[in-house]
Amino acid sequence: MVETPEAFGRLWADDYPGTFLRDLAEIGDRMSGRPGERRAAELVADAFADAGARNVAVESFEMNAWRRGDTDFGVTSPVERSFEALALPYSPSGDVHGELVDVGHGTPEEIEAADVAGKVVVASTETPPGMDRLYHRMEKFGHAVAAGASAFVFANHKQGQLPPTGALRFDREAAVPAVGVSAETGTWLREYADRDGEVSLSVSADTAPGDGHNTTGVFGPDTDEEVVVLAHHDGHDIAEAALDNGCGVATVVAMARVLADLDLDTRVRVVSVGGEEVGLLGASALADRLDAERIRSVVNVDGAGRYRTMRAFTHGTPAFEDVLDSVANTASRELRVEGALHPFSDHWPFLKREIPAVQLHSVTPERGRGWGHTHADTWDKTDARNVREHGMLAALLVQRLTRESVPRPDADALADDLDSRGLRPGMKAAEIWPSHWG
């Protein structure tokens, strides 16, 4: 039973979350280590304070800040022509000339069959058909580098002349230069690879010490235990990052505007974190600072608020399913629950410490990132109604998690689950498999 339904009624007509999302997107470049990311953290601080949070603060953490320079990319044989390309975060500077080889989806089997040593590899952003999880860019890059590739080209599978971006490593410079190109360019590159084509690639980039920022606030009673809710406010520098993850942060802001009116049995810590796009850095700093034993559960809002229907990934804790079903029944809203488990969002620093974590996302109209990580991730594609509704669902979930404990996941069980999904080789190639897991 919801003790204060009037709070949810107010949320339906509340313009603040939509205005907040507009203002966040208006900042533009929110890449961690840059001024826009700090401005985003301060904007969230104002929103948390306006919602009635206590102890609102912006905290900094150290990181390796990557800055994009110029990129030149083109085919030199069998013809000469240039293509638009974007250096991928943590790509080193470098000049590479070599044979072009197509490795399809970039699976280990495709890379091994292609003999990529000393060559420039092109791989699609698409996940292989039949694979029941996202096949991540970092896995593809890691496998290619391990096989001796001299450079990596990540070709979008979404049409629209949209070169994609995305980090190659967590918080450190990668081994070889890498760029993103559009789906249309990828089609040409595969054609030239079939004709024994060669390419030339020049990347200018810099990695230097910098600062990222987290914004925190608290609701509810001052208890020893707490529920942590977080969303990342940083985005890539090439667009407004309105969907990824402006909508997620706005969902947390909408949720916060309800929490002050709900009866909560434990403290709720609301956090917007920086550095997700370059290695989950803000979430890692937060996990290091907090006492893991006092965290009942973590709610990672990454992907929520984008589209009409919310979905939740239980990340190795099936007990979340009953809580989520209860939320959906109370709100009379569809909420799809999936048992997905992956390490590529801000729940991971907590999950690997055996803290139960659920991720709130959206049911997307297509497989993959869609507009995310491209120039097209812009404010016009958002809908404040989705943000408000997902904020309501998030508030109901958090209220229940202050009352209902879910069991802590076991590291061995998590490792076995990741193995069953085929993630261990890719995580090891990306150097993010926990060393103490063997």
C-alpha positions as a Markdown table, in Angstrom:
| # | Residue | x | y | z |
|---|---|---|---|---|
| 1 | Met | 0.0 | 0.0 | 0.0 |
| 2 | Val | 1.3 | 3.5 | -0.9 |
| 3 | Glu | 0.9 | 5.8 | 2.2 |
| 4 | Thr | 1.1 | 9.0 | 0.2 |
| 5 | Pro | -0.6 | 8.6 | -3.2 |
| 6 | Glu | -0.9 | 12.4 | -3.5 |
| 7 | Ala | 2.9 | 12.6 | -3.9 |
| 8 | Phe | 2.6 | 10.5 | -7.1 |
| 9 | Gly | -0.3 | 12.6 | -8.3 |
| 10 | Arg | 1.9 | 15.7 | -8.0 |
| 11 | Leu | 4.6 | 13.9 | -10.0 |
| 12 | Trp | 2.3 | 13.3 | -12.9 |
| 13 | Ala | 2.0 | 17.1 | -13.4 |
| 14 | Asp | 5.5 | 18.1 | -12.3 |
| 15 | Asp | 7.4 | 20.0 | -14.9 |
| 16 | Tyr | 10.6 | 20.0 | -13.0 |
| 17 | Pro | 12.1 | 16.6 | -14.2 |
| 18 | Gly | 11.5 | 17.6 | -17.8 |
| 19 | Thr | 13.0 | 21.0 | -17.3 |
| 20 | Phe | 16.0 | 19.4 | -15.5 |
| 21 | Leu | 16.5 | 17.1 | -18.5 |
| 22 | Arg | 16.5 | 20.0 | -20.9 |
| 23 | Asp | 19.0 | 21.9 | -18.8 |
| 24 | Leu | 21.3 | 18.9 | -18.5 |
| 25 | Ala | 21.2 | 18.3 | -22.3 |
| 26 | Glu | 21.8 | 22.0 | -22.9 |
| 27 | Ile | 25.3 | 21.7 | -21.2 |
| 28 | Gly | 26.5 | 19.7 | -24.2 |
| 29 | Asp | 29.9 | 18.1 | -23.6 |
| 30 | Arg | 29.7 | 16.3 | -20.2 |
| 31 | Met | 32.8 | 14.1 | -20.7 |
| 32 | Ser | 34.4 | 13.4 | -17.3 |
| 33 | Gly | 37.4 | 15.5 | -16.6 |
| 34 | Arg | 35.9 | 18.5 | -18.4 |
| 35 | Pro | 34.0 | 21.6 | -17.1 |
| 36 | Gly | 30.7 | 20.4 | -18.5 |
| 37 | Glu | 30.7 | 17.3 | -16.2 |
| 38 | Arg | 31.3 | 19.5 | -13.2 |
| 39 | Arg | 28.4 | 21.7 | -14.3 |
| 40 | Ala | 26.2 | 18.6 | -14.6 |
| 41 | Ala | 27.1 | 17.6 | -11.0 |
| 42 | Glu | 26.2 | 21.0 | -9.7 |
| 43 | Leu | 22.9 | 21.0 | -11.6 |
| 44 | Val | 22.0 | 17.7 | -9.9 |
| 45 | Ala | 23.0 | 19.1 | -6.5 |
| 46 | Asp | 20.4 | 21.9 | -7.0 |
| 47 | Ala | 17.8 | 19.3 | -8.0 |
| 48 | Phe | 18.5 | 17.1 | -5.0 |
| 49 | Ala | 18.3 | 20.1 | -2.7 |
| 50 | Asp | 15.0 | 21.3 | -4.3 |
| 51 | Ala | 13.6 | 17.8 | -3.7 |
| 52 | Gly | 14.3 | 18.0 | 0.0 |
| 53 | Ala | 17.5 | 15.9 | 0.2 |
| 54 | Arg | 19.8 | 16.4 | 3.2 |
| 55 | Asn | 23.6 | 16.7 | 3.2 |
| 56 | Val | 23.8 | 17.5 | -0.5 |
| 57 | Ala | 27.4 | 17.7 | -1.7 |
| 58 | Val | 29.5 | 17.5 | -4.8 |
| 59 | Glu | 32.6 | 15.4 | -4.3 |
| 60 | Ser | 35.6 | 15.0 | -6.6 |
| 61 | Phe | 37.6 | 11.9 | -7.5 |
| 62 | Glu | 40.9 | 11.5 | -9.4 |
| 63 | Met | 40.9 | 10.0 | -12.9 |
| 64 | Asn | 42.8 | 9.9 | -16.1 |
| 65 | Ala | 41.0 | 12.5 | -18.4 |
| 66 | Trp | 41.2 | 11.7 | -22.1 |
| 67 | Arg | 40.9 | 14.5 | -24.7 |
| 68 | Arg | 40.2 | 14.1 | -28.3 |
| 69 | Gly | 42.3 | 15.7 | -31.0 |
| 70 | Asp | 42.2 | 15.4 | -34.8 |
| 71 | Thr | 41.6 | 12.1 | -36.6 |
| 72 | Asp | 42.4 | 11.4 | -40.2 |
| 73 | Phe | 41.3 | 8.1 | -41.8 |
| 74 | Gly | 41.1 | 6.8 | -45.3 |
| 75 | Val | 41.6 | 4.0 | -47.8 |
| 76 | Thr | 44.8 | 4.1 | -49.7 |
| 77 | Ser | 44.3 | 1.0 | -51.9 |
| 78 | Pro | 42.7 | -0.1 | -54.2 |
| 79 | Val | 41.5 | 3.6 | -54.4 |
| 80 | Glu | 42.3 | 6.7 | -52.4 |
| 81 | Arg | 39.4 | 8.2 | -50.4 |
| 82 | Ser | 38.9 | 9.6 | -46.9 |
| 83 | Phe | 36.2 | 8.9 | -44.4 |
| 84 | Glu | 34.9 | 10.6 | -41.3 |
| 85 | Ala | 36.1 | 8.8 | -38.1 |
| 86 | Leu | 36.0 | 9.5 | -34.4 |
| 87 | Ala | 38.8 | 8.5 | -32.0 |
| 88 | Leu | 37.5 | 6.3 | -29.2 |
| 89 | Pro | 38.2 | 7.4 | -25.6 |
| 90 | Tyr | 41.6 | 6.2 | -24.3 |
| 91 | Ser | 42.9 | 5.7 | -27.9 |
| 92 | Pro | 46.5 | 6.7 | -27.9 |
| 93 | Ser | 47.9 | 9.0 | -30.5 |
| 94 | Gly | 49.5 | 7.2 | -33.4 |
| 95 | Asp | 49.9 | 6.8 | -37.1 |
| 96 | Val | 49.1 | 3.4 | -38.7 |
| 97 | His | 49.2 | 2.2 | -42.3 |
| 98 | Gly | 48.3 | -1.4 | -43.1 |
| 99 | Glu | 46.1 | -4.0 | -44.6 |
| 100 | Leu | 42.4 | -3.8 | -43.7 |
| 101 | Val | 40.7 | -7.0 | -42.5 |
| 102 | Asp | 37.0 | -7.5 | -41.7 |
| 103 | Val | 36.3 | -9.6 | -38.6 |
| 104 | Gly | 32.5 | -9.4 | -38.7 |
| 105 | His | 31.1 | -9.1 | -35.2 |
| 106 | Gly | 34.6 | -9.3 | -33.7 |
| 107 | Thr | 34.1 | -12.6 | -31.9 |
| 108 | Pro | 37.3 | -14.6 | -31.0 |
| 109 | Glu | 36.5 | -17.2 | -33.6 |
| 110 | Glu | 36.2 | -14.5 | -36.4 |
| 111 | Ile | 39.3 | -12.8 | -35.3 |
| 112 | Glu | 41.3 | -16.0 | -35.2 |
| 113 | Ala | 40.1 | -17.0 | -38.7 |
| 114 | Ala | 41.0 | -13.6 | -40.1 |
| 115 | Asp | 44.7 | -13.6 | -39.1 |
| 116 | Val | 44.8 | -10.0 | -37.9 |
| 117 | Ala | 48.4 | -9.7 | -36.7 |
| 118 | Gly | 49.8 | -6.3 | -37.9 |
| 119 | Lys | 46.6 | -5.4 | -39.6 |
| 120 | Val | 43.8 | -2.8 | -39.2 |
| 121 | Val | 40.7 | -4.6 | -37.9 |
| 122 | Val | 37.1 | -3.5 | -38.7 |
| 123 | Ala | 34.3 | -4.9 | -36.5 |
| 124 | Ser | 30.6 | -4.1 | -36.4 |
| 125 | Thr | 29.0 | -2.7 | -33.3 |
| 126 | Glu | 26.2 | -5.3 | -33.7 |
| 127 | Thr | 25.9 | -8.3 | -31.3 |
| 128 | Pro | 26.1 | -11.6 | -33.2 |
| 129 | Pro | 22.7 | -13.1 | -34.0 |
| 130 | Gly | 21.6 | -15.7 | -31.4 |
| 131 | Met | 23.8 | -14.2 | -28.6 |
| 132 | Asp | 21.5 | -13.5 | -25.6 |
| 133 | Arg | 23.6 | -10.6 | -24.3 |
| 134 | Leu | 25.3 | -7.4 | -25.5 |
| 135 | Tyr | 28.6 | -8.2 | -27.0 |
| 136 | His | 30.5 | -5.2 | -25.8 |
| 137 | Arg | 33.0 | -3.0 | -27.7 |
| 138 | Met | 35.7 | -3.6 | -25.0 |
| 139 | Glu | 35.5 | -7.3 | -25.6 |
| 140 | Lys | 36.0 | -7.0 | -29.3 |
| 141 | Phe | 38.8 | -4.5 | -29.0 |
| 142 | Gly | 40.6 | -6.7 | -26.3 |
| 143 | His | 40.4 | -9.8 | -28.5 |
| 144 | Ala | 41.7 | -7.9 | -31.5 |
| 145 | Val | 44.6 | -6.4 | -29.6 |
| 146 | Ala | 45.5 | -9.8 | -28.1 |
| 147 | Ala | 45.7 | -11.2 | -31.6 |
| 148 | Gly | 48.1 | -8.5 | -32.7 |
| 149 | Ala | 46.0 | -6.0 | -34.5 |
| 150 | Ser | 47.7 | -2.7 | -35.2 |
| 151 | Ala | 44.5 | -0.6 | -35.1 |
| 152 | Phe | 40.8 | -1.1 | -34.5 |
| 153 | Val | 37.8 | 0.4 | -36.4 |
| 154 | Phe | 34.4 | 0.1 | -34.8 |
| 155 | Ala | 31.7 | 0.4 | -37.5 |
| 156 | Asn | 28.2 | 1.3 | -36.4 |
| 157 | His | 25.3 | -1.0 | -37.4 |
| 158 | Lys | 22.7 | 1.8 | -37.1 |
| 159 | Gln | 22.4 | 3.8 | -40.3 |
| 160 | Gly | 22.4 | 7.6 | -40.5 |
| 161 | Gln | 26.1 | 8.6 | -41.0 |
| 162 | Leu | 26.7 | 8.2 | -37.3 |
| 163 | Pro | 30.2 | 7.3 | -36.2 |
| 164 | Pro | 30.0 | 5.8 | -32.7 |
| 165 | Thr | 32.2 | 6.4 | -29.7 |
| 166 | Gly | 32.9 | 4.5 | -26.5 |
| 167 | Ala | 35.8 | 3.8 | -24.2 |
| 168 | Leu | 38.4 | 1.1 | -25.1 |
| 169 | Arg | 39.7 | 0.6 | -21.5 |
| 170 | Phe | 38.8 | 1.6 | -18.0 |
| 171 | Asp | 40.6 | 4.8 | -16.9 |
| 172 | Arg | 43.9 | 4.2 | -18.9 |
| 173 | Glu | 45.3 | 4.5 | -22.3 |
| 174 | Ala | 44.8 | 1.6 | -24.7 |
| 175 | Ala | 47.5 | -0.3 | -26.6 |
| 176 | Val | 46.7 | 0.7 | -30.2 |
| 177 | Pro | 44.7 | 3.5 | -31.9 |
| 178 | Ala | 41.0 | 2.9 | -32.5 |
| 179 | Val | 38.2 | 4.9 | -34.2 |
| 180 | Gly | 34.5 | 4.7 | -34.8 |
| 181 | Val | 33.0 | 5.0 | -38.3 |
| 182 | Ser | 29.4 | 5.1 | -39.6 |
| 183 | Ala | 27.4 | 2.1 | -40.8 |
| 184 | Glu | 27.7 | 3.5 | -44.3 |
| 185 | Thr | 31.5 | 3.7 | -44.0 |
| 186 | Gly | 31.6 | 0.2 | -42.6 |
| 187 | Thr | 29.9 | -1.1 | -45.7 |
| 188 | Trp | 32.6 | 0.5 | -47.9 |
| 189 | Leu | 35.4 | -0.8 | -45.6 |
| 190 | Arg | 34.1 | -4.4 | -45.8 |
| 191 | Glu | 34.1 | -4.0 | -49.6 |
| 192 | Tyr | 37.7 | -2.8 | -49.6 |
| 193 | Ala | 38.7 | -5.5 | -47.2 |
| 194 | Asp | 37.4 | -8.1 | -49.7 |
| 195 | Arg | 39.6 | -6.4 | -52.3 |
| 196 | Asp | 42.8 | -6.6 | -50.2 |
| 197 | Gly | 42.5 | -2.9 | -49.4 |
| 198 | Glu | 44.8 | -0.8 | -47.2 |
| 199 | Val | 44.1 | 2.1 | -45.0 |
| 200 | Ser | 45.9 | 4.9 | -43.3 |
| 201 | Leu | 44.9 | 6.1 | -39.8 |
| 202 | Ser | 46.2 | 9.1 | -37.8 |
| 203 | Val | 44.9 | 9.8 | -34.3 |
| 204 | Ser | 45.8 | 12.7 | -32.0 |
| 205 | Ala | 44.7 | 12.4 | -28.4 |
| 206 | Asp | 45.9 | 13.1 | -24.9 |
| 207 | Thr | 45.4 | 11.4 | -21.5 |
| 208 | Ala | 46.3 | 13.4 | -18.4 |
| 209 | Pro | 45.4 | 13.5 | -14.7 |
| 210 | Gly | 42.0 | 15.1 | -14.1 |
| 211 | Asp | 39.0 | 15.2 | -11.7 |
| 212 | Gly | 35.5 | 13.7 | -12.0 |
| 213 | His | 32.6 | 14.5 | -9.7 |
| 214 | Asn | 29.8 | 12.7 | -7.8 |
| 215 | Thr | 26.8 | 14.4 | -6.3 |
| 216 | Thr | 25.2 | 12.9 | -3.2 |
| 217 | Gly | 22.2 | 13.5 | -0.9 |
| 218 | Val | 20.1 | 11.5 | 1.6 |
| 219 | Phe | 16.5 | 10.9 | 2.4 |
| 220 | Gly | 14.7 | 8.9 | 5.2 |
| 221 | Pro | 15.8 | 8.1 | 8.7 |
| 222 | Asp | 19.4 | 8.2 | 9.8 |
| 223 | Thr | 19.9 | 4.4 | 10.1 |
| 224 | Asp | 23.0 | 2.3 | 9.9 |
| 225 | Glu | 21.8 | 0.5 | 6.8 |
| 226 | Glu | 21.0 | 2.2 | 3.5 |
| 227 | Val | 19.7 | 1.7 | 0.0 |
| 228 | Val | 21.9 | 3.4 | -2.6 |
| 229 | Val | 20.4 | 4.8 | -5.8 |
| 230 | Leu | 22.7 | 6.1 | -8.5 |
| 231 | Ala | 22.8 | 7.2 | -12.1 |
| 232 | His | 25.6 | 8.6 | -14.2 |
| 233 | His | 25.4 | 12.2 | -15.3 |
| 234 | Asp | 28.5 | 12.2 | -17.6 |
| 235 | Gly | 28.2 | 11.6 | -21.3 |
| 236 | His | 30.4 | 11.5 | -24.4 |
| 237 | Asp | 31.7 | 14.8 | -25.8 |
| 238 | Ile | 30.2 | 14.4 | -29.3 |
| 239 | Ala | 26.5 | 15.0 | -28.4 |
| 240 | Glu | 24.1 | 16.0 | -25.6 |
| 241 | Ala | 23.9 | 12.5 | -24.0 |
| 242 | Ala | 20.2 | 13.1 | -23.5 |
| 243 | Leu | 19.2 | 9.5 | -23.7 |
| 244 | Asp | 22.5 | 8.0 | -22.3 |
| 245 | Asn | 22.1 | 8.9 | -19.5 |
| 246 | Gly | 20.3 | 12.2 | -19.2 |
| 247 | Cys | 17.0 | 10.4 | -19.0 |
| 248 | Gly | 18.4 | 8.2 | -16.2 |
| 249 | Val | 19.5 | 11.1 | -14.1 |
| 250 | Ala | 16.2 | 12.9 | -14.7 |
| 251 | Thr | 14.4 | 9.7 | -13.5 |
| 252 | Val | 16.4 | 9.8 | -10.3 |
| 253 | Val | 15.5 | 13.5 | -9.9 |
| 254 | Ala | 11.8 | 12.6 | -10.4 |
| 255 | Met | 12.1 | 9.8 | -7.9 |
| 256 | Ala | 13.8 | 12.1 | -5.4 |
| 257 | Arg | 10.9 | 14.5 | -5.6 |
| 258 | Val | 8.6 | 11.7 | -4.2 |
| 259 | Leu | 11.0 | 10.2 | -1.7 |
| 260 | Ala | 10.6 | 13.0 | 0.9 |
| 261 | Asp | 6.9 | 12.2 | 1.1 |
| 262 | Leu | 7.3 | 8.4 | 1.5 |
| 263 | Asp | 7.6 | 6.4 | 4.6 |
| 264 | Leu | 11.1 | 4.9 | 4.4 |
| 265 | Asp | 12.4 | 2.3 | 6.9 |
| 266 | Thr | 16.1 | 3.0 | 6.2 |
| 267 | Arg | 18.2 | 5.8 | 4.8 |
| 268 | Val | 18.3 | 6.2 | 1.1 |
| 269 | Arg | 21.4 | 7.7 | -0.5 |
| 270 | Val | 20.8 | 9.3 | -3.9 |
| 271 | Val | 23.9 | 9.8 | -6.1 |
| 272 | Ser | 24.7 | 11.0 | -9.6 |
| 273 | Val | 28.1 | 9.8 | -10.6 |
| 274 | Gly | 30.7 | 10.9 | -13.2 |
| 275 | Gly | 33.1 | 8.8 | -15.2 |
| 276 | Glu | 30.7 | 5.9 | -16.1 |
| 277 | Glu | 31.5 | 6.2 | -19.8 |
| 278 | Val | 35.2 | 5.9 | -19.2 |
| 279 | Gly | 35.3 | 3.1 | -16.7 |
| 280 | Leu | 32.6 | 3.3 | -14.0 |
| 281 | Leu | 35.0 | 5.7 | -12.2 |
| 282 | Gly | 32.6 | 7.6 | -10.0 |
| 283 | Ala | 30.7 | 4.5 | -9.0 |
| 284 | Ser | 34.0 | 2.8 | -8.1 |
| 285 | Ala | 35.0 | 5.9 | -6.0 |
| 286 | Leu | 31.7 | 5.7 | -4.3 |
| 287 | Ala | 31.9 | 2.0 | -3.6 |
| 288 | Asp | 35.4 | 2.5 | -2.1 |
| 289 | Arg | 34.1 | 5.2 | 0.2 |
| 290 | Leu | 31.0 | 3.5 | 1.5 |
| 291 | Asp | 30.8 | 0.6 | 4.0 |
| 292 | Ala | 29.7 | -2.4 | 1.9 |
| 293 | Glu | 28.2 | -4.2 | 4.9 |
| 294 | Arg | 25.8 | -1.3 | 5.5 |
| 295 | Ile | 24.4 | -1.2 | 1.9 |
| 296 | Arg | 21.2 | -3.3 | 1.7 |
| 297 | Ser | 21.0 | -3.0 | -2.1 |
| 298 | Val | 21.9 | -0.8 | -5.0 |
| 299 | Val | 19.6 | 0.6 | -7.7 |
| 300 | Asn | 21.5 | 1.6 | -10.8 |
| 301 | Val | 19.4 | 3.8 | -13.0 |
| 302 | Asp | 21.1 | 3.5 | -16.4 |
| 303 | Gly | 18.8 | 3.5 | -19.4 |
| 304 | Ala | 15.5 | 4.2 | -17.5 |
| 305 | Gly | 13.3 | 7.0 | -18.8 |
| 306 | Arg | 14.1 | 6.7 | -22.4 |
| 307 | Tyr | 11.1 | 4.7 | -23.7 |
| 308 | Arg | 7.6 | 3.9 | -22.5 |
| 309 | Thr | 8.1 | 0.6 | -20.7 |
| 310 | Met | 10.6 | 0.1 | -17.8 |
| 311 | Arg | 12.7 | -3.1 | -17.6 |
| 312 | Ala | 14.9 | -4.2 | -14.8 |
| 313 | Phe | 18.0 | -6.4 | -14.9 |
| 314 | Thr | 18.4 | -8.4 | -11.7 |
| 315 | His | 22.2 | -9.1 | -12.1 |
| 316 | Gly | 22.5 | -12.4 | -10.2 |
| 317 | Thr | 19.9 | -11.7 | -7.6 |
| 318 | Pro | 16.6 | -13.5 | -8.5 |
| 319 | Ala | 15.0 | -12.3 | -5.3 |
| 320 | Phe | 14.6 | -8.9 | -6.9 |
| 321 | Glu | 11.9 | -10.4 | -9.2 |
| 322 | Asp | 9.2 | -10.6 | -6.4 |
| 323 | Val | 9.9 | -7.0 | -5.3 |
| 324 | Leu | 9.7 | -5.7 | -8.9 |
| 325 | Asp | 6.5 | -7.7 | -9.5 |
| 326 | Ser | 5.0 | -6.1 | -6.4 |
| 327 | Val | 6.0 | -2.6 | -7.7 |
| 328 | Ala | 4.4 | -3.3 | -11.1 |
| 329 | Asn | 1.2 | -4.5 | -9.4 |
| 330 | Thr | 0.9 | -1.6 | -7.1 |
| 331 | Ala | 1.4 | 0.9 | -9.9 |
| 332 | Ser | -0.6 | -1.0 | -12.4 |
| 333 | Arg | 2.2 | -0.6 | -14.9 |
| 334 | Glu | 4.1 | -3.0 | -17.0 |
| 335 | Leu | 7.7 | -3.6 | -15.7 |
| 336 | Arg | 9.7 | -6.3 | -17.5 |
| 337 | Val | 12.2 | -8.2 | -15.5 |
| 338 | Glu | 15.2 | -9.9 | -17.0 |
| 339 | Gly | 17.9 | -11.9 | -15.4 |
| 340 | Ala | 20.7 | -10.2 | -17.3 |
| 341 | Leu | 24.2 | -10.0 | -15.7 |
| 342 | His | 27.0 | -7.8 | -17.2 |
| 343 | Pro | 29.8 | -5.6 | -15.9 |
| 344 | Phe | 29.4 | -2.6 | -18.1 |
| 345 | Ser | 27.5 | -0.1 | -15.9 |
| 346 | Asp | 27.6 | 1.4 | -12.5 |
| 347 | His | 26.2 | -1.5 | -10.6 |
| 348 | Trp | 29.4 | -3.5 | -11.2 |
| 349 | Pro | 31.7 | -1.9 | -8.6 |
| 350 | Phe | 29.1 | -2.9 | -6.0 |
| 351 | Leu | 28.1 | -6.2 | -7.4 |
| 352 | Lys | 31.7 | -7.5 | -7.4 |
| 353 | Arg | 31.7 | -6.6 | -3.7 |
| 354 | Glu | 28.8 | -9.0 | -3.3 |
| 355 | Ile | 26.2 | -6.2 | -2.8 |
| 356 | Pro | 22.8 | -7.0 | -4.5 |
| 357 | Ala | 22.2 | -4.6 | -7.4 |
| 358 | Val | 19.4 | -4.1 | -9.8 |
| 359 | Gln | 19.6 | -1.9 | -13.0 |
| 360 | Leu | 16.6 | 0.1 | -14.2 |
| 361 | His | 16.5 | 0.4 | -18.0 |
| 362 | Ser | 13.9 | 0.8 | -20.8 |
| 363 | Val | 12.4 | -1.6 | -23.3 |
| 364 | Thr | 14.1 | -0.4 | -26.4 |
| 365 | Pro | 12.7 | -0.4 | -29.9 |
| 366 | Glu | 15.8 | -2.1 | -31.4 |
| 367 | Arg | 18.7 | -4.2 | -30.2 |
| 368 | Gly | 21.8 | -2.3 | -29.2 |
| 369 | Arg | 22.5 | 1.3 | -28.2 |
| 370 | Gly | 20.4 | 3.0 | -30.9 |
| 371 | Trp | 21.2 | 6.7 | -30.9 |
| 372 | Gly | 23.4 | 6.3 | -27.9 |
| 373 | His | 27.2 | 7.1 | -28.2 |
| 374 | Thr | 26.5 | 9.1 | -31.4 |
| 375 | His | 25.9 | 12.7 | -32.5 |
| 376 | Ala | 22.2 | 11.8 | -32.6 |
| 377 | Asp | 21.8 | 11.4 | -28.8 |
| 378 | Thr | 19.9 | 14.7 | -28.4 |
| 379 | Trp | 17.2 | 16.2 | -26.3 |
| 380 | Asp | 14.5 | 16.1 | -29.0 |
| 381 | Lys | 14.3 | 12.3 | -28.7 |
| 382 | Thr | 13.3 | 12.4 | -25.0 |
| 383 | Asp | 9.8 | 12.4 | -23.5 |
| 384 | Ala | 9.3 | 13.8 | -20.0 |
| 385 | Arg | 6.3 | 11.5 | -19.5 |
| 386 | Asn | 8.5 | 8.5 | -19.5 |
| 387 | Val | 10.8 | 10.1 | -17.0 |
| 388 | Arg | 8.0 | 10.9 | -14.6 |
| 389 | Glu | 6.5 | 7.4 | -14.8 |
| 390 | His | 9.8 | 5.7 | -14.4 |
| 391 | Gly | 10.6 | 8.0 | -11.5 |
| 392 | Met | 7.4 | 6.8 | -9.8 |
| 393 | Leu | 8.3 | 3.2 | -10.3 |
| 394 | Ala | 11.8 | 3.8 | -9.0 |
| 395 | Ala | 10.4 | 5.5 | -5.9 |
| 396 | Leu | 8.1 | 2.5 | -5.2 |
| 397 | Leu | 11.0 | 0.1 | -5.7 |
| 398 | Val | 13.3 | 2.0 | -3.3 |
| 399 | Gln | 10.6 | 2.2 | -0.7 |
| 400 | Arg | 10.2 | -1.5 | -0.8 |
| 401 | Leu | 13.9 | -2.1 | -0.6 |
| 402 | Thr | 14.1 | -0.1 | 2.6 |
| 403 | Arg | 11.7 | -2.7 | 4.0 |
| 404 | Glu | 12.6 | -5.9 | 2.3 |
| 405 | Ser | 16.1 | -7.4 | 2.3 |
| 406 | Val | 17.3 | -9.4 | -0.7 |
| 407 | Pro | 20.1 | -11.9 | -0.2 |
| 408 | Arg | 23.7 | -10.9 | -1.0 |
| 409 | Pro | 25.0 | -12.6 | -4.2 |
| 410 | Asp | 27.9 | -15.1 | -3.8 |
| 411 | Ala | 31.1 | -14.3 | -5.8 |
| 412 | Asp | 31.4 | -17.9 | -7.0 |
| 413 | Ala | 27.8 | -17.9 | -8.2 |
| 414 | Leu | 28.4 | -14.6 | -10.0 |
| 415 | Ala | 31.5 | -16.0 | -11.7 |
| 416 | Asp | 29.6 | -19.1 | -12.7 |
| 417 | Asp | 26.7 | -17.0 | -14.1 |
| 418 | Leu | 29.2 | -14.8 | -16.1 |
| 419 | Asp | 30.8 | -18.0 | -17.4 |
| 420 | Ser | 27.5 | -19.4 | -18.5 |
| 421 | Arg | 26.9 | -16.2 | -20.5 |
| 422 | Gly | 30.4 | -16.5 | -22.1 |
| 423 | Leu | 31.6 | -13.3 | -20.5 |
| 424 | Arg | 34.8 | -14.5 | -18.8 |
| 425 | Pro | 37.0 | -14.5 | -22.0 |
| 426 | Gly | 35.9 | -11.0 | -23.1 |
| 427 | Met | 36.2 | -9.6 | -19.6 |
| 428 | Lys | 39.7 | -11.0 | -19.3 |
| 429 | Ala | 40.6 | -9.5 | -22.8 |
| 430 | Ala | 39.2 | -6.2 | -21.6 |
| 431 | Glu | 41.2 | -6.7 | -18.3 |
| 432 | Ile | 38.1 | -6.2 | -16.1 |
| 433 | Trp | 37.7 | -9.7 | -14.7 |
| 434 | Pro | 38.2 | -9.5 | -10.9 |
| 435 | Ser | 41.7 | -11.0 | -10.2 |
| 436 | His | 40.5 | -12.7 | -7.0 |
| 437 | Trp | 37.9 | -14.6 | -8.9 |
| 438 | Gly | 40.7 | -16.7 | -10.6 |
